[in-house]
Amino acid sequence: MRALQITAVNEFSVVDVPAPVPAAGEALVSLRAAALNHRDVWIKLGQYPGLEFPIRPGSDGAGVVGALGAGAEGSWLGREVIINPSFDWGPSERANGEQFTILGRPRAGTLAEQITVPVGQLAAKPAYLSWHEAAALPLGGLTAYRALFARAQLKPGERVLVTGIGGGVALFALQFAVAHGAEVWVTSSSAEKIARAVALGAKGGVDYTQAGWGKNLAAQVPGGFFDVIVDSAGGEGFEQLIDLAGPGARIVFFGATRGNPPVLPSRKIFWRQISLLGTTMGSPADWSAMVEFVGRHRIKPVLSEIFPLARAAEAFALMERGGQFGKIVVTM
């Protein structure tokens, strides 16, 4: 079969590799489409400790079950499925355990024509989604769902700020919060991306590259505060998020692409009783709840561009320069 393989830092190609064989309890999925995440780019750039090459990345995928290993539930054979990329979460809903991993490292990922995974990682593909849309859902949808509902405990009618709109998780957070009856605002460095977010249900947004963007945003919303803030950047802008957080607000974050905040204003945090909530991926219960929520609200992932596997280098380049609005999909 054909698969994308990273052989060293910043070196990868699409090559022929042996087709996988499902072990006991596993399913062989013939993938129709996969989708990129920043995680795949960071692996390519060598930004994880202990990388052992070659690596087959990819955490998002959708396809058809073509074979089953011994003891696997036979009803999965021939079904259209999406794959839960969160492996070995552990026994607690509060946090992932020590054995937790994400599909695509160390386990071979979805940027290939076929993959084997335990049948417990499968869910039925929502019938109303195309293969491209279904492949775009798993990692971003799961991360956004846990952030909003398991961690921030979002309630209808609350005001939400989603930073860095355009990325997959941020767009899912926007779509999920709007579907739940929240009022959503966004930040971006692009006026076009803010306008597209408004078309998806956001009330408005500001350019975070402009000086005083936090005060400008506060002036646009009644009371000047947010109940829930979803962030993946960190960095210097985090202090402005504290200023935008209202009494009892929850700031939930799943990344630090701009580094650690240089200042953490403790007095503002404790005086307003603000909660800072870290989150990563999601549990099996979060996965099941996310798939049900998406189907009930008929949510469709936002797609940016679609590339065949042979042009995967172009897909990676697009993500590395941050030019996407929505998920970048790779077809098999």
Secondary structure, 3 states (H helix, E strand, C coil): CEEEEEEECCEEEEEECCCCCCCCCEEEEEEEEEECCHHHHHHHCCCCCCCCCCECCCCEEEEEEEEECCCCCHHHCCCEEEECCEECCCCCCCCCCCCCEECCECCCCCCECEEEEEHHHEEECCCCCCHHHHHHCHHHHHHHHHHHHHHCCCCCCCEEEECCCCCHHHHHHHHHHHHCCCEEEEEECCHHHHHHHHHCCCCEEEECCCCCHHHHHHCCCHHHCEEEEEECCCCCCHHHHHHHEEEEEEEEECCCCCCCCCCCCHHHHHHCCCEEEECCCCCHHHHHHHHHHHHHHCCCCCEEEEEEHHHHHHHHHHHHCCCCCCEEEEEC
